[in-house]
Amino acid sequence: NAQQRTMQSRAYFGLARIAVLQRETEAALELFQRALEYNPDPSTKAWSLIYLGRLADVEGDAQKSAAYFEAALQVNGLTKAAKTAAEKG
């Protein structure tokens, strides 16, 4: 059901953040993408896109990075903190 998928999305997001902290970029990219596939709540969706944008920026892909940040800004229910992070991206 939708609630279970949202919980799975949050779990993938949490695992992705751990991967970022451990500097496991490939794993983080895959896990953030998975988080987006599982009916994420607005916060999880926006922050997954922001992290994907940051990772693309680190890899030197400015165009891809900008697209992720723009997508984050389009999320309905975007929090002020997420909006600020996406705009700074």
C-alpha positions as CSV (number, residue, x, y, z in Angstrom):
1,N,0.0,0.0,0.0
2,A,1.0,3.7,-0.3
3,Q,1.9,4.0,3.4
4,Q,4.3,1.1,3.2
5,R,5.9,2.5,0.0
6,T,6.4,5.9,1.7
7,M,8.1,4.1,4.6
8,Q,10.4,2.3,2.2
9,S,11.2,5.6,0.5
10,R,12.3,7.0,3.9
11,A,14.4,3.9,4.6
12,Y,16.2,4.2,1.2
13,F,16.7,7.9,1.9
14,G,18.3,7.1,5.3
15,L,20.6,4.5,3.8
16,A,21.6,6.9,1.0
17,R,22.6,9.5,3.6
18,I,24.7,6.9,5.4
19,A,26.4,6.1,2.0
20,V,27.1,9.9,1.5
21,L,28.7,10.0,5.0
22,Q,30.8,7.0,4.1
23,R,31.8,8.6,0.8
24,E,30.2,5.7,-1.2
25,T,28.9,7.9,-4.0
26,E,27.7,5.1,-6.3
27,A,25.6,3.5,-3.6
28,A,24.3,6.9,-2.5
29,L,23.2,7.7,-6.1
30,E,21.4,4.4,-6.4
31,L,19.7,4.7,-3.0
32,F,18.5,8.2,-3.6
33,Q,17.0,7.1,-6.9
34,R,15.3,4.2,-5.1
35,A,13.9,6.6,-2.6
36,L,12.3,8.6,-5.4
37,E,10.7,5.4,-6.8
38,Y,8.7,4.5,-3.6
39,N,6.0,7.2,-3.2
40,P,8.2,9.6,-1.1
41,D,6.6,12.2,1.1
42,P,7.4,15.8,-0.1
43,S,10.4,16.2,2.3
44,T,12.0,12.9,1.3
45,K,11.4,13.7,-2.4
46,A,12.9,17.2,-2.2
47,W,15.9,16.2,-0.1
48,S,16.6,13.2,-2.3
49,L,16.7,15.5,-5.3
50,I,18.8,18.0,-3.5
51,Y,21.4,15.4,-2.5
52,L,21.4,14.1,-6.1
53,G,22.0,17.6,-7.3
54,R,24.9,18.0,-4.8
55,L,26.4,14.7,-5.9
56,A,26.1,15.7,-9.6
57,D,27.8,19.0,-8.8
58,V,30.7,17.2,-7.1
59,E,31.1,15.0,-10.2
60,G,31.3,18.2,-12.3
61,D,28.0,17.8,-14.1
62,A,26.5,21.3,-13.7
63,Q,23.6,20.7,-16.1
64,K,22.4,17.6,-14.3
65,S,22.9,19.3,-10.9
66,A,20.8,22.2,-11.9
67,A,18.1,19.9,-13.2
68,Y,17.9,18.2,-9.8
69,F,17.8,21.4,-7.9
70,E,15.1,22.8,-10.2
71,A,13.1,19.5,-9.7
72,A,13.4,19.9,-5.9
73,L,12.0,23.5,-6.2
74,Q,8.9,22.1,-8.0
75,V,8.0,19.7,-5.2
76,N,4.6,20.5,-3.6
77,G,4.9,20.9,0.1
78,L,8.5,22.0,-0.1
79,T,9.9,23.0,3.4
80,K,11.7,26.3,3.8
81,A,15.0,24.6,4.6
82,A,14.7,22.4,1.5
83,K,13.8,25.4,-0.6
84,T,16.8,27.3,0.7
85,A,19.1,24.3,0.0
86,A,17.8,23.9,-3.5
87,E,18.2,27.6,-4.3
88,K,21.8,27.6,-3.0
89,G,22.6,24.5,-5.1
